[in-house]
Amino acid sequence: PGGRPGPVQRFTMDGLTQDRPMFGASATATLLAWDELDVVAGVHTTVVRPVADDASATGTERRLSAVGFFPTPQAIAQTDDGFVMGWGDPTGDALVMPLDASGAMAGAPAGLSTLDDSDGTIDLAVSFGGGAAVYGARIEGGRTEVHAHLIDGAGAPFDVERPLTVGPDSGSDASIAEFAGGYAVSYRQTGASPVLRVLFLDSN
């Protein structure tokens, strides 16, 4: 009968601390990414490994290390030729970085926030031809807004940063999905009485 779990596959074999496991899937490849902490050295590294059809590890383990940045898997989406990973960096920026189909870095991190004011939340939606990233941005006075940035088919940002919250509205923890030729964005309005809001983002 369906619904029964298959055999459990072990992806990590060492004594380091692993956290934040996240899948990225396309028509031709599936990746598992996670954050690995070397407690002694105090160093975080993002590790990416292809996943076989039986959910076991396959291919080559990729360790992502971008000079001056701290890649941490928070969002992964497919692109025309591979994947793009997004994260909120300790530098204060929301970043995206292209990966090839094996999970190796295919380019340098690119910033999304013009003021390096990310609150550390991010999500991605990318299909063939392009997509968008949504993320939280801290504003003067302690408010946070939800901002968006369009992404091309290779996972690189283009156009300009767009605020999605309007007027005194504030929000964070945004999620994005393809919808009706554009994107549906949901977010948590912050404040004394948090509520969830949904809006439509045009792909142009």
TORPA-755911 format. One record per residue: x, y, z of N, C-alpha, C in turn; residue in one letter. Coordinates in nm, 2 decimals. Example, Ala and Ser with C-alpha at 12.3 -4.5 7.8 and 13.67 -1.06 7.14 Angstrom:
2
   n.east   n.north     n.up   ca.east   ca.north    ca.up   c.east   c.north     c.up   rest
     1.32     -0.57     0.78      1.23      -0.45     0.78     1.32     -0.33     0.78      A
     1.28     -0.22     0.71      1.37      -0.11     0.71     1.29      0.00     0.79      S
END
This chain:
204
   n.east   n.north     n.up   ca.east   ca.north    ca.up   c.east   c.north     c.up   rest
     0.08     -0.12     0.00      0.00       0.00     0.00     0.09      0.13     0.00      P
     0.03      0.23    -0.06      0.11       0.36    -0.06     0.12      0.42     0.08      G
     0.21      0.52     0.08      0.22       0.60     0.21     0.33      0.54     0.30      G
     0.38      0.43     0.27      0.48       0.37     0.36     0.62      0.43     0.33      R
     0.70      0.47     0.43      0.83       0.53     0.39     0.93      0.42     0.35      P
     1.02      0.45     0.25      1.12       0.36     0.21     1.24      0.36     0.30      G
     1.35      0.30     0.26      1.46       0.30     0.35     1.52      0.44     0.37      P
     1.57      0.46     0.49      1.63       0.59     0.52     1.77      0.60     0.47      V
     1.80      0.70     0.40      1.93       0.72     0.34     2.01      0.82     0.42      Q
     2.14      0.79     0.45      2.22       0.88     0.53     2.31      0.96     0.44      R
     2.30      1.09     0.45      2.38       1.18     0.36     2.51      1.23     0.42      F
     2.51      1.24     0.55      2.63       1.29     0.62     2.69      1.18     0.71      T
     2.82      1.17     0.71      2.89       1.06     0.78     2.99      1.11     0.89      M
     3.01      1.24     0.90      3.11       1.29     0.99     3.05      1.35     1.12      D
     3.14      1.40     1.20      3.09       1.45     1.33     3.06      1.60     1.33      G
     3.05      1.67     1.21      3.02       1.81     1.21     2.87      1.83     1.23      L
     2.83      1.95     1.26      2.69       1.98     1.28     2.62      2.03     1.15      T
     2.52      1.95     1.11      2.44       1.99     0.99     2.30      2.04     1.02      Q
     2.26      2.14     0.94      2.13       2.20     0.97     2.07      2.25     0.84      D
     1.94      2.29     0.84      1.87       2.35     0.73     1.87      2.27     0.60      R
     1.84      2.14     0.60      1.83       2.07     0.48     1.72      2.12     0.38      P
     1.76      2.13     0.25      1.66       2.19     0.16     1.68      2.12     0.02      M
     1.57      2.08    -0.04      1.57       2.02    -0.17     1.56      2.13    -0.28      F
     1.62      2.11    -0.39      1.60       2.18    -0.52     1.58      2.07    -0.63      G
     1.48      2.09    -0.71      1.44       1.99    -0.81     1.41      2.05    -0.94      A
     1.46      1.99    -1.05      1.43       2.02    -1.18     1.38      1.90    -1.26      S
     1.36      1.91    -1.39      1.31       1.80    -1.47     1.43      1.69    -1.48      A
     1.55      1.73    -1.46      1.66       1.64    -1.48     1.75      1.62    -1.36      T
     1.73      1.69    -1.25      1.82       1.67    -1.14     1.75      1.71    -1.01      A
     1.79      1.65    -0.90      1.74       1.68    -0.77     1.86      1.70    -0.68      T
     1.87      1.81    -0.60      1.98       1.84    -0.51     1.93      1.85    -0.37      L
     2.02      1.81    -0.28      1.99       1.84    -0.14     2.10      1.93    -0.09      L
     2.07      2.04    -0.03      2.16       2.14     0.02     2.14      2.15     0.17      A
     2.25      2.17     0.24      2.24       2.19     0.39     2.35      2.28     0.44      W
     2.33      2.33     0.56      2.44       2.42     0.62     2.52      2.33     0.72      D
     2.65      2.34     0.70      2.74       2.25     0.79     2.82      2.35     0.87      E
     2.83      2.32     1.00      2.90       2.40     1.09     3.02      2.32     1.15      L
     3.14      2.38     1.13      3.26       2.33     1.20     3.27      2.40     1.33      D
     3.23      2.33     1.44      3.22       2.40     1.57     3.35      2.45     1.62      V
     3.46      2.37     1.59      3.59       2.41     1.64     3.64      2.54     1.57      V
     3.62      2.54     1.44      3.67       2.66     1.36     3.56      2.77     1.36      A
     3.44      2.74     1.39      3.33       2.84     1.39     3.30      2.88     1.25      G
     3.31      2.79     1.15      3.29       2.82     1.01     3.17      2.75     0.96      V
     3.08      2.82     0.89      2.96       2.77     0.82     2.99      2.74     0.67      H
     2.95      2.63     0.62      2.97       2.60     0.48     2.84      2.54     0.43      T
     2.80      2.58     0.31      2.68       2.52     0.24     2.73      2.40     0.16      T
     2.67      2.29     0.18      2.71       2.17     0.11     2.59      2.12     0.02      V
     2.62      2.09    -0.10      2.52       2.05    -0.20     2.55      1.91    -0.26      V
     2.46      1.82    -0.26      2.48       1.68    -0.31     2.37      1.64    -0.40      R
     2.39      1.59    -0.52      2.28       1.54    -0.60     2.22      1.42    -0.54      P
     2.09      1.40    -0.57      2.01       1.29    -0.51     1.97      1.19    -0.62      V
     1.99      1.06    -0.60      1.95       0.96    -0.69     1.80      0.93    -0.68      A
     1.75      0.85    -0.78      1.61       0.81    -0.78     1.56      0.74    -0.66      D
     1.65      0.67    -0.59      1.61       0.60    -0.47     1.64      0.68    -0.34      D
     1.66      0.81    -0.36      1.68       0.91    -0.25     1.82      0.90    -0.19      A
     1.91      0.82    -0.25      2.05       0.81    -0.19     2.13      0.92    -0.25      S
     2.25      0.95    -0.19      2.34       1.04    -0.24     2.41      0.99    -0.36      A
     2.43      1.08    -0.46      2.50       1.04    -0.58     2.59      1.16    -0.62      T
     2.67      1.13    -0.73      2.75       1.24    -0.78     2.85      1.29    -0.68      G
     2.89      1.42    -0.70      3.00       1.48    -0.62     2.94      1.58    -0.52      T
     2.99      1.57    -0.40      2.95       1.67    -0.30     3.02      1.80    -0.33      E
     2.94      1.91    -0.33      2.99       2.04    -0.36     2.99      2.13    -0.23      R
     3.10      2.19    -0.21      3.10       2.28    -0.09     3.11      2.43    -0.14      R
     3.01      2.51    -0.11      3.00       2.64    -0.16     3.07      2.74    -0.07      L
     3.16      2.81    -0.12      3.23       2.91    -0.04     3.26      3.04    -0.13      S
     3.18      3.14    -0.11      3.20       3.26    -0.18     3.27      3.37    -0.09      A
     3.38      3.42    -0.14      3.47       3.51    -0.06     3.39      3.63    -0.02      V
     3.39      3.65     0.11      3.32       3.77     0.17     3.17      3.75     0.20      G
     3.12      3.63     0.17      2.98       3.60     0.19     2.97      3.47     0.27      F
     2.84      3.44     0.32      2.82       3.32     0.40     2.70      3.25     0.34      F
     2.71      3.18     0.23      2.60       3.11     0.17     2.53      3.02     0.26      P
     2.40      3.03     0.28      2.32       2.94     0.36     2.19      2.91     0.29      T
     2.16      2.78     0.26      2.04       2.75     0.18     1.91      2.80     0.25      P
     1.84      2.89     0.19      1.71       2.93     0.24     1.61      2.92     0.13      Q
     1.65      2.93     0.00      1.55       2.91    -0.11     1.63      2.86    -0.23      A
     1.58      2.76    -0.30      1.64       2.70    -0.42     1.54      2.69    -0.52      I
     1.57      2.73    -0.65      1.48       2.72    -0.76     1.55      2.68    -0.88      A
     1.49      2.61    -0.97      1.55       2.57    -1.10     1.57      2.69    -1.19      Q
     1.67      2.69    -1.28      1.68       2.79    -1.38     1.69      2.72    -1.51      T
     1.72      2.79    -1.62      1.73       2.73    -1.75     1.83      2.62    -1.76      D
     1.94      2.64    -1.69      2.05       2.54    -1.70     2.09      2.48    -1.57      D
     2.03      2.51    -1.46      2.07       2.45    -1.33     1.97      2.50    -1.22      G
     2.03      2.57    -1.12      1.96       2.62    -1.01     2.00      2.76    -0.97      F
     1.93      2.82    -0.88      1.97       2.94    -0.82     1.94      2.93    -0.67      V
     2.03      2.97    -0.58      2.01       2.96    -0.44     2.00      3.10    -0.38      M
     1.91      3.13    -0.29      1.89       3.26    -0.23     1.91      3.25    -0.08      G
     1.96      3.36    -0.02      1.97       3.36     0.13     1.99      3.51     0.17      W
     1.96      3.53     0.30      1.98       3.65     0.37     2.12      3.65     0.43      G
     2.21      3.73     0.39      2.35       3.72     0.43     2.38      3.81     0.55      D
     2.47      3.77     0.64      2.51       3.85     0.75     2.56      3.99     0.71      P
     2.60      4.01     0.59      2.64       4.14     0.54     2.52      4.24     0.53      T
     2.40      4.19     0.54      2.28       4.27     0.54     2.21      4.27     0.40      G
     2.26      4.20     0.31      2.20       4.19     0.17     2.13      4.06     0.16      D
     2.03      4.06     0.07      1.96       3.94     0.02     2.03      3.91    -0.11      A
     2.08      3.78    -0.12      2.16       3.74    -0.23     2.11      3.62    -0.30      L
     2.14      3.62    -0.43      2.12       3.50    -0.51     2.25      3.46    -0.58      V
     2.26      3.32    -0.60      2.38       3.27    -0.66     2.35      3.16    -0.75      M
     2.39      3.16    -0.88      2.36       3.05    -0.97     2.44      2.92    -0.94      P
     2.38      2.81    -0.96      2.44       2.68    -0.94     2.42      2.60    -1.07      L
     2.51      2.52    -1.11      2.49       2.43    -1.23     2.41      2.31    -1.19      D
     2.38      2.22    -1.28      2.29       2.11    -1.25     2.35      2.01    -1.15      A
     2.48      2.02    -1.13      2.54       1.93    -1.03     2.55      1.99    -0.89      S
     2.51      2.12    -0.88      2.51       2.19    -0.75     2.64      2.28    -0.73      G
     2.73      2.28    -0.83      2.85       2.36    -0.82     2.82      2.51    -0.85      A
     2.89      2.60    -0.79      2.88       2.74    -0.82     2.90      2.77    -0.96      M
     2.80      2.84    -1.02      2.81       2.88    -1.17     2.83      3.03    -1.18      A
     2.85      3.10    -1.08      2.87       3.24    -1.08     2.88      3.30    -0.94      G
     2.91      3.43    -0.93      2.93       3.49    -0.80     2.80      3.53    -0.74      A
     2.79      3.55    -0.61      2.66       3.60    -0.55     2.63      3.74    -0.60      P
     2.50      3.77    -0.62      2.45       3.90    -0.67     2.35      3.95    -0.57      A
     2.37      4.08    -0.53      2.28       4.14    -0.43     2.15      4.18    -0.49      G
     2.05      4.18    -0.40      1.91       4.22    -0.44     1.87      4.35    -0.38      L
     1.93      4.38    -0.26      1.89       4.49    -0.18     1.98      4.61    -0.21      S
     1.93      4.72    -0.25      2.01       4.84    -0.28     2.07      4.90    -0.15      T
     2.01      4.88    -0.04      2.06       4.94     0.09     2.12      4.84     0.18      L
     2.14      4.72     0.14      2.19       4.61     0.23     2.11      4.61     0.36      D
     1.98      4.61     0.35      1.89       4.61     0.46     1.80      4.49     0.48      D
     1.84      4.38     0.43      1.76       4.25     0.43     1.74      4.21     0.58      S
     1.62      4.16     0.61      1.59       4.11     0.74     1.62      3.96     0.75      D
     1.68      3.90     0.64      1.72       3.76     0.65     1.62      3.66     0.59      G
     1.50      3.71     0.55      1.40       3.62     0.49     1.40      3.63     0.34      T
     1.38      3.52     0.26      1.38       3.52     0.12     1.31      3.40     0.06      I
     1.25      3.42    -0.06      1.20       3.30    -0.13     1.21      3.33    -0.28      D
     1.21      3.23    -0.36      1.24       3.24    -0.50     1.13      3.16    -0.58      L
     1.10      3.21    -0.70      1.02       3.14    -0.80     1.08      3.16    -0.93      A
     1.13      3.06    -1.00      1.20       3.08    -1.13     1.15      2.97    -1.22      V
     1.11      3.00    -1.34      1.08       2.90    -1.44     1.16      2.93    -1.56      S
     1.14      2.85    -1.67      1.22       2.88    -1.79     1.20      3.02    -1.84      F
     1.30      3.09    -1.85      1.29       3.23    -1.90     1.31      3.34    -1.79      G
     1.28      3.30    -1.67      1.30       3.40    -1.56     1.21      3.38    -1.44      G
     1.22      3.47    -1.34      1.14       3.45    -1.22     1.16      3.58    -1.14      G
     1.14      3.56    -1.00      1.15       3.67    -0.91     1.19      3.62    -0.77      A
     1.25      3.71    -0.69      1.28       3.68    -0.55     1.20      3.78    -0.47      A
     1.15      3.74    -0.35      1.09       3.83    -0.26     1.16      3.81    -0.12      V
     1.18      3.92    -0.05      1.25       3.92     0.07     1.21      4.04     0.16      Y
     1.24      4.03     0.29      1.21       4.13     0.38     1.32      4.24     0.38      G
     1.29      4.36     0.40      1.38       4.47     0.40     1.35      4.56     0.52      A
     1.45      4.59     0.60      1.43       4.68     0.72     1.43      4.83     0.67      R
     1.33      4.90     0.73      1.31       5.04     0.69     1.33      5.12     0.82      I
     1.36      5.25     0.80      1.38       5.34     0.91     1.26      5.34     1.00      E
     1.28      5.35     1.13      1.17       5.34     1.22     1.14      5.20     1.27      G
     1.22      5.10     1.23      1.20       4.97     1.27     1.10      4.88     1.20      G
     1.04      4.94     1.09      0.94       4.86     1.01     1.02      4.77     0.92      R
     0.95      4.66     0.87      1.00       4.58     0.76     0.90      4.58     0.65      T
     0.95      4.58     0.53      0.87       4.58     0.41     0.91      4.45     0.33      E
     0.82      4.41     0.25      0.84       4.30     0.15     0.88      4.37     0.02      V
     1.00      4.33    -0.03      1.05       4.38    -0.16     1.06      4.26    -0.26      H
     1.07      4.30    -0.39      1.08       4.20    -0.49     1.19      4.24    -0.59      A
     1.25      4.14    -0.65      1.35       4.17    -0.76     1.33      4.06    -0.87      H
     1.32      4.10    -0.99      1.31       4.00    -1.10     1.44      3.94    -1.12      L
     1.43      3.81    -1.17      1.55       3.73    -1.19     1.54      3.67    -1.34      I
     1.66      3.67    -1.41      1.65       3.61    -1.54     1.66      3.46    -1.54      D
     1.66      3.40    -1.66      1.66       3.26    -1.67     1.79      3.19    -1.62      G
     1.89      3.27    -1.60      2.02       3.21    -1.54     2.03      3.23    -1.39      A
     1.93      3.30    -1.33      1.93       3.32    -1.19     2.00      3.45    -1.15      G
     2.02      3.54    -1.24      2.08       3.67    -1.21     1.97      3.78    -1.20      A
     1.98      3.87    -1.10      1.88       3.98    -1.09     1.89      4.08    -1.20      P
     1.78      4.14    -1.24      1.78       4.25    -1.33     1.66      4.34    -1.30      F
     1.65      4.45    -1.37      1.55       4.55    -1.34     1.59      4.62    -1.20      D
     1.49      4.66    -1.13      1.51       4.73    -1.00     1.44      4.67    -0.89      V
     1.48      4.70    -0.77      1.42       4.65    -0.65     1.28      4.72    -0.63      E
     1.18      4.64    -0.61      1.04       4.69    -0.60     0.98      4.66    -0.46      R
     0.93      4.77    -0.39      0.86       4.74    -0.27     0.72      4.69    -0.30      P
     0.68      4.59    -0.23      0.54       4.53    -0.25     0.44      4.57    -0.15      L
     0.49      4.61    -0.03      0.40       4.66     0.07     0.38      4.81     0.05      T
     0.26      4.86     0.07      0.22       5.00     0.03     0.19      5.08     0.15      V
     0.23      5.21     0.15      0.19       5.30     0.26     0.24      5.25     0.39      G
     0.16      5.25     0.50      0.21       5.22     0.63     0.22      5.06     0.65      P
     0.18      4.99     0.55      0.18       4.84     0.56     0.32      4.79     0.58      D
     0.34      4.69     0.65      0.47       4.63     0.68     0.45      4.48     0.67      S
     0.57      4.41     0.65      0.56       4.26     0.64     0.69      4.20     0.63      G
     0.69      4.06     0.64      0.81       3.98     0.63     0.76      3.84     0.60      S
     0.86      3.75     0.59      0.84       3.60     0.57     0.76      3.58     0.44      D
     0.79      3.65     0.34      0.72       3.64     0.21     0.75      3.50     0.14      A
     0.64      3.45     0.07      0.65       3.33    -0.01     0.60      3.37    -0.15      S
     0.66      3.30    -0.25      0.62       3.34    -0.39     0.60      3.21    -0.47      I
     0.51      3.21    -0.56      0.48       3.10    -0.65     0.43      3.15    -0.78      A
     0.46      3.08    -0.89      0.40       3.12    -1.02     0.25      3.11    -1.02      E
     0.19      3.21    -1.09      0.04       3.22    -1.08    -0.01      3.31    -1.19      F
    -0.09      3.25    -1.28     -0.17       3.33    -1.38    -0.08      3.42    -1.47      A
     0.04      3.37    -1.51      0.13       3.44    -1.59     0.22      3.54    -1.52      G
     0.20      3.54    -1.39      0.29       3.62    -1.30     0.32      3.54    -1.18      G
     0.31      3.61    -1.06      0.35       3.55    -0.94     0.25      3.59    -0.83      Y
     0.21      3.49    -0.74      0.14       3.52    -0.62     0.24      3.53    -0.51      A
     0.22      3.63    -0.43      0.31       3.66    -0.31     0.23      3.66    -0.19      V
     0.26      3.59    -0.09      0.20       3.60     0.04     0.30      3.64     0.14      S
     0.26      3.71     0.24      0.35       3.76     0.35     0.27      3.78     0.48      Y
     0.35      3.78     0.58      0.29       3.81     0.72     0.30      3.96     0.75      R
     0.19      4.03     0.76      0.19       4.17     0.80     0.24      4.18     0.94      Q
     0.34      4.26     0.97      0.39       4.27     1.10     0.32      4.38     1.17      T
     0.33      4.38     1.30      0.27       4.49     1.38     0.19      4.42     1.50      G
     0.10      4.50     1.56      0.04       4.46     1.68    -0.06      4.34     1.66      A
    -0.12      4.34     1.54     -0.21       4.23     1.50    -0.17      4.17     1.37      S
    -0.07      4.08     1.37     -0.02       4.02     1.25    -0.14      3.95     1.17      P
    -0.14      3.97     1.04     -0.23       3.90     0.95    -0.16      3.86     0.83      V
    -0.21      3.77     0.75     -0.15       3.72     0.62    -0.21      3.80     0.51      L
    -0.13      3.84     0.41     -0.18       3.91     0.30    -0.13      3.84     0.17      R
    -0.20      3.85     0.06     -0.16       3.79    -0.07    -0.18      3.90    -0.17      V
    -0.08      3.91    -0.27     -0.09       4.00    -0.38    -0.04      3.93    -0.50      L
    -0.06      4.00    -0.62     -0.02       3.95    -0.75     0.10      4.04    -0.79      F
     0.20      3.97    -0.84      0.32       4.04    -0.89     0.33      4.01    -1.04      L
     0.33      4.12    -1.12      0.34       4.10    -1.27     0.48      4.06    -1.30      D
     0.50      3.97    -1.40      0.63       3.92    -1.44     0.71      4.02    -1.52      S
     0.64      4.13    -1.56      0.71       4.24    -1.64     0.75      4.35    -1.55      N
END
